[in-house]
Amino acid sequence: MSKRLLFLCSRNRLRSPTAEKVFASHPGIETDSAGLSPDAELRVSAEQVEWADVILVMERVHQQRLKKGFGKLLAGKKVAVLDIPDDYGFMEPTLVEQLKSRCAPYLS
């Protein structure tokens, strides 16, 4: 059975779509991504939160927004903060390296 990872950032334009793409071909992993801001490209939905086994957020503020918006749905869910600031472009090598190292514990 595959593990379902949901990556969240603010606007779903740079960090979380990069993470979704980086891990999409990882064996045994399914990925999705969304944003938590009202102006996100794809705003996170209750269905996505329910679907995910692990939710990986880029910053502490994202964890707070997630709890505020979907608190009841998070019962029993693993939510982890990756501490990756909004300083990178889509698929920027430095971002990819940070994602690979910080997400490694959640891939097995």
C-alpha positions in Angstrom: 0.0 0.0 0.0 1.3 3.4 -0.9 1.8 6.3 1.5 -0.1 9.5 0.6 1.8 12.8 1.2 0.1 16.2 1.0 2.5 19.2 0.6 1.2 22.6 1.7 2.5 26.1 1.4 0.9 29.5 1.0 -0.1 29.9 -2.6 0.7 26.5 -4.2 2.9 28.1 -6.8 6.5 27.2 -5.9 7.4 25.1 -2.8 4.5 22.6 -2.6 4.2 22.0 -6.4 8.0 21.4 -6.4 7.7 18.9 -3.6 4.7 17.1 -5.3 6.8 16.8 -8.5 10.0 15.7 -6.8 8.3 12.8 -4.9 5.7 11.9 -7.5 7.8 9.1 -9.0 9.1 7.8 -5.6 8.2 4.2 -5.2 5.3 3.6 -2.7 4.4 7.3 -2.5 1.4 9.2 -3.8 1.7 13.0 -3.8 -0.6 16.0 -3.9 -0.2 19.7 -3.1 -2.2 22.8 -2.3 -2.0 26.2 -0.7 -3.5 27.6 2.5 -3.9 31.3 1.3 -7.2 32.6 -0.1 -5.3 33.4 -3.4 -3.7 30.0 -3.7 -3.6 28.4 -7.2 -5.2 25.4 -5.7 -6.7 25.9 -2.2 -6.5 22.9 0.1 -9.7 21.0 0.5 -11.2 18.8 3.2 -11.0 15.9 0.7 -7.2 16.4 0.4 -6.8 16.5 4.1 -8.8 13.3 4.5 -6.9 11.6 1.7 -3.4 12.3 3.2 -1.5 10.0 5.5 1.1 12.6 6.1 0.8 16.4 5.7 4.0 18.3 5.2 3.8 22.0 5.6 6.6 24.4 4.7 6.4 26.8 7.7 4.9 26.9 11.2 2.3 29.5 10.0 1.0 26.9 7.6 0.5 24.4 10.4 -1.5 27.0 12.4 -3.7 27.8 9.4 -4.2 24.1 8.7 -5.3 23.5 12.3 -7.6 26.5 12.3 -9.3 25.5 9.0 -9.3 21.7 9.4 -8.7 20.9 13.1 -11.2 18.1 13.4 -10.0 16.3 10.2 -6.4 16.3 11.6 -7.2 13.8 14.4 -4.7 10.9 14.0 -2.9 12.6 11.1 0.9 13.2 11.0 1.5 16.9 10.3 5.2 17.9 10.0 6.8 21.4 9.5 9.7 21.3 7.0 10.9 24.9 7.9 11.5 25.8 4.3 11.1 29.6 3.7 9.5 31.1 0.6 12.9 32.0 -1.0 13.0 29.7 -4.0 11.7 29.3 -7.5 9.9 26.3 -8.8 12.2 23.3 -9.1 15.2 25.4 -7.9 18.0 22.9 -7.1 18.6 24.3 -3.6 14.8 23.8 -2.8 14.9 20.3 -4.3 17.9 19.3 -2.1 16.2 20.8 1.1 13.0 18.9 0.3 14.8 15.6 -0.3 16.7 15.9 3.0 13.8 17.1 5.2 11.2 14.7 3.7 13.4 11.6 4.0 12.0 10.5 7.4 8.4 10.6 6.0 9.1 8.5 2.9 9.4 5.0 4.4 
